[in-house]
């Protein structure tokens, strides 16, 4: 095997931006002659660690299921059974290189295992997970976060069950931090899509800035042979659309409240389309309550043809987290549309003059931006004309990755800035977690 890609989730179970990028990349790499396979985590629990192998459109995909509950929790990042199975797979498959895209739903020491098995590993960071136990650098109070990763900074924000003993929260944060410093230290290359991601990660984790290599993600056009959606027509509603994973961190609740304000100020002058699977049933109910009585259509899971058929005029992406790239912008610009984004991360950076920026989480500011498209008919064409150059095509991107792969395989290991986390430290923390949980279950007098 030439390349084993490792990611937290993959189609058909999930079709977010990272998964879509990897699916397109892996297919292109296979078309160019590489033996490429995918190892993915899963949202689905099994009674024991289980590997289910199959294919997705001809691409070999191996889905690894964990055997514990709440396995997305930052304090359960290590799984000894997954570590052992991953080690066995490396010995069985002997890939020339492992490309890690995520650790969630797998185990936190993937690169460490590669290093032990003498398999070179490179990493692409698709989000801020290595610097944030909540994953998206969005605090529980909804504020975007640029704090240093530490127990002092993160202790008031990390998810918790509520029964943890004193010191356990801090120990979990410090272990999380040290694991991902070690992973990036052991990797032969660490790739990010934009420079702002590298800068924020370096500032918040202590990982040297020169360890991050900027390589924009490649983009496979989605709408070949489809004409651009029509421009807004005087007297017809402006069609706003959000598409992608419908999660709270994407600001979809903020968008619905803003759209409610717009509808109140300009009734009948706009409609909203929301395309994508919603992250949870409670959030789905919350969004539908916000949309009650408004001209809002929830399309659910979608493909490019269904997005095109909605005939959007403006893409709206009001993320309340600090985005690291946003393939939705490539789709938006391929469709020939302007956009509205929040002012966080890579989205405004990439949109440039083709979009309006709004304060993240500010429904009033977002409503005023949407209203401009209703009140200023010329705005649509002015912004559309400033669409930036498209992202590199997949062939160009694949060529750049091959160069990185070749360098990773031929170069000696780099000097560490952080060594591997000792296994004993993981076991000690696991025992600490067990004792905390047992303290809530056992009787004060102990076993009988």
N, C-alpha and C positions, 0 to 999 in steps of 0.2 A: 504494500500500500504506500502511495506517495504522500498523501496528506489525510490526516484524520482531523476533521473539524469537530469541536466540542462546544455545545451551546445548551442553554437552559430549557428551551422549548422549540418546537419545530412543527411545520404543517404535517398533517391537517389539524393537529390539536390546537395550534395557535398560528396566527398570521400577522404578527406585528412587524415593525420596521426591521429589527435585527434579523428575524427569521426570513423575511422576504429578501433582504440583502444576501444572506447566506445561501438561500435556495438558488437565487440567480447566479451568484458567484460559483457555487459548486457545480451547477449545470454547465456553466461556461468553462470551468477548469476541466471537467470531464470531456467536453467537446474538443478541448485542445490537447487531449491525450493523457491527462493525469489520472491516476487511480485515486479517486477522491471518495471518502465516505463520511458519514455524519454520525456522531454519538450525541444524543440529546437527553436531557432530563424530561420529566413529565409531571404534570399536575396531579396525576392519578396515583393514589396509594395502593400498594400491594402488601400481602401478608409477609412477604420476604422480598429481599432485593432481587429484582427480576429484570432480565434483558430480553426485550422483544425485538427481533430483527425483521425487517421487511424492506419495502422500497416506496418512494414517493416519486411518481413520474420517472421511474427508472433509476433514481438515485438511491443507493443503499443507505438505509437509515436504521440505526440501532437505538431503541428507546429504553432508557434505564429508569426503572421505577424504584423509589425508596420505600422503606417498610415502616416509616414512623409518621407521626402526625405533625402538623404545623412546621413542615420542613423548610418553609421560606423564612422562618424566624432567624434573625442574625445570630442568635446564640445557639442555633442548631446547625451551623454552617458545615461542621465536620461530621462525616458519617464514615465510621470504620469499615462497614460492609461495602459501601460504594468505593472507598479507597482501594480495598482489596480487589474488588471486581475490575476496577480500572487498571490496576497493576497487571492482573491476569490478561486483560484484553491487549495491553501493550505488548506483553510477552508473546501472545498468540499471533497478533496481527503484525507486529514489528513495523509500524509506520515510519517512513523516513523523517516525518515532521508532524508535530501536533500543533494545530492552530486553535487556541482557546478563545471563545467569544463570551463565555459566562460560566460562573460557578454555581449559581443558585439551582437548587433541586438536585445537585450532584454532591460535590464535596469541595472544601475550600483549599485543598492542597494538590490540585491537579498538576500544576507546573512542578511542584516539589517531587511528585511521583515520577513525572517525566525525567526530571534531573537524576533521580536515583536510578532509573532504568536506562539512562544515557540516550534518551530520545530528545532532540532539540525541540523547544517549544517557543512559539511566538504568541502574543496576546493582542487582540483588538478590544479596546474598551468602548462599548456601545452606550454606556451610561456612567453615572458617578458611583456605582456600587462599591468600588474599592476604597472610597473615601467616606461612605455614609451607610450606617447600619439600617437606615430606612430606604436606601437604594437611590432615591431621586433628589437628595439634598433639598427636601421640602419638609420643614418641621411640622410637628403635630398641630401647631397653631396656624398652619398653611403658609407661613413665610418661607421664601427661598433662603437657603442657608449657605453661608460662606465661611463658617467656623472651622477651625482646625479640628481634625478628628482626634478626640481624646475623651477620657472619662469625664473630665470637668466640663467639656463643651456639650457632650452628647447625652449625659446621664439623665437629663430632664426630658429627653425627647424619644429615646429608643422604645420600641414596643416592649411590653412586659406582660407577664401573666398576672402579676400582683402578689404572688407569694414568695418572690425571691428574697433570700436572706441578705443582710447587710454585706456589702462588698461584692456580691455576685454580679450586680449590674455593671459595676466598674470593671471587674475582671473580664466579663464578657466583651465589653467594648475594647479593652486593651488587647485581648486575644484576637478579636476581629481585625483590629488595626495591624497587629504584628503579622498575622497570616497574609494579608494582602500586600504589605510591604515586602514580605519574603517572596511571594509569588512574582511580583514585578521585578524584584532583584534577580531572581533565578531565570527569568525569561530572556531569551536571546534578542527579542525585540518587543517593544510595546507600542502599539499603533493607536492613534486617535485621529478623528476626522477633521478637527479644526484646532487652531492654536489656542483658542480661549479655553478649551477643555484641558489641554496640557498645563496651561498657566494655573488654573484653579486647582487641579489635582496636585501640582507641585506645591502650591501654597498651603494646602490643607493636609497633606499626608507626609511631607518630608521626603518624598521620592524625588530625586534630582530632576530638574527640568530636562536635562539632556537625555534622560532615559526614555522620553516620549518622542515618538516619530510621527509627524503629521502626514497623513495620507487621506485625501478626500475619498469617500466611498464611491464605488462605481455604480452607475445607474443603467438599468435596462428599460428602455422606453415601454410604456404600458399601453399606449393608445395608437399604435401603428394602424394606419388605414382608417382611423376615425377622424372626422372633421372636428375642428375646435368647436366647443359649445358656442351658441350665438351670443352676441353682445346684448346687454340690457336694451330693452325697447321702451321708449317713453309710454307711460300709461300702464305698463305691466309691473308686477312686483319684482324687486331685486331678489335673486335667489342666492342666499348665503349657504355655505356648506362646510361642515366639519367632517373629516373622515380619518380613520385610523382606529387604534385601540381606544375605546371610550372608558377612560379612567378618570378619577378625580384629579390626579396630577396633571391631566391634559386640559383642565379648566373648562370642561363641558358644562358643569353646573353654573359656573360664572357666565358662560355664553348664553345659557337659557335665561338666566335672570336679566342679562343685558338685552336679549332679544325681547323679553317681556316689556322692558322699558321702551324699546324702539317701537314695538307694536302699539303701546299706549300713546306715544307721541305721534306716530305716523301710521294709523290703522290701515291695514290692507295694502301697504306699500312695500312689504317685504315678506319673504317666507324663509324658513330655515330647514335644511336637510341634515340629519345626523346619520352618518354611515359608519358601521362598525359594531362589533360585539361589545356589550357592556361588561365591565369587570366583575360585577356581582349583582345578584337579584335586588338587594336593598338599594344599591345605587341606581339601578334601573327604575325602581319604583319612585325614587326621589326625583329623577330626571323627568319622568312622565307626569308627576304631580306639578313640576315647574312648567311643563309644556301644556298643561290643561287649558283649553280655550284659545290656544295660540296656533297659528299656521305653521306647525312643526311636524315633520315627517321623520320617524325613526325607521331606517331601512334595515338595520341589523347587519349581519355579516355580508360582505359585498365583494365583487370582483371589479376589475377596471371597466368592463362594459356597463355594469350597473351604476358605477360612479358617473360615467359619461352620460348615461341615460337620464340622470337627475338634472342635467343641463345647468350646472352651477355657474353663477357669475363671479363669485368671490369665494376664495378659500379662507376660512377663519380658524386659526390655531392658537388659542389663548392660553398656552401652557402656564401652569403655576409652578412647574419645576424648571430647573436649568437644563434645557435640552442640549444634546451633544451634536446633533446633525439635523435630522428631520427629513427623511426621504419624501414625506408628504409635500415638501416644497418643490422637489423635482417633478412630482406628479402635477402639482398646481401649475407650474410654469410650462410643462409640456402641454397641458390643456389650454394654455394661453390666457391664464387668469392672473389678476392681481391678488393680493392677500392682506389679511390682518393678522398680526402676531402679538404676543406679549413682548415685553422688553427684556426677557431673560435669555441668556445663553446664545446658542448658535442660530436660532430662528431669525431674529432681526439682523444678525450679522450676515446671514446668507441671503435674506430677502432684499437687502439694500433698498434701492429706490422704488422697488415694485410693491412695497407693502407699507401699511400704516402700523405704527407701534403703539401699544397701549400698556398701561401699568398693570402688571400681573396681579390678578385677583380683584381688580377694580371694575365692577360691573358698569358703573356710570361712565367711566372713561371708554370702556369697550362699546357701550351703547352709542356714545357720541361719534365714535369712529364709524360704526355701522351706518349711522344716520347720514354721514357725509355722502355715502354712495347713493342714498335716496335723494338728498337735497342738491347734490352737485353732479349732474349727469356727466360732465366732462372728466371727472376724477378717474373713472374706470379706465378710460383710454390713456390718460396721462401716466397712471401707474403701470398699466400693461406694457407700455412702450419702454419701460425701464427694467424689464425682466433681465436678470443676470444671465451670463453664459451658463449653459447646462453643465452638470457634473461630468467628470470623465466617464467615457463609455466603459463597459465591462472589460473589453479587450485591453484598453489602456490600463485600467486598474489591475487586471490580472497580470499584466506584464510587470507592473511595479511590485506586486506581491511576490512573483517568482524571483525577482531580484532580492527581495528581503529574505525569502526562503533559502535561496542559495547562500546568501551571506550567513544566515543563522546556522546552516549545516556545516559551513566550512570554517567559520571563525571559532577560536577557542572561547570557552565560557568567559563572560565578562566578570570583572571584579564585583563582589557583592557589596551593596550598601546595607543589606540586612540579611542575616543568615536564616536557614529554615527554622521553623518553630519546633522545639523538641517534642516528640510524641508524648512524653510524660506530662507535659503541660496541658495537652488536650485531654488526657485521661483524668488529670486532677480536676479540671474544670467540669468534665462530665460527671465525676463523683460529687462535686459541689452542687450541680444541678439536681442530681438524684436525691441528695439529702434534703434540699429545699422542698422538692415535690413530696417526699415522704413525710416531711414535717406536717404537711397538711392532711395526710391520709391516715397515719398510724395513731393509735390511742396513746395518751400521755404515759400510761404504764408500760407501754412497749408490747412486744409479742407475748401471747399467752401459751 
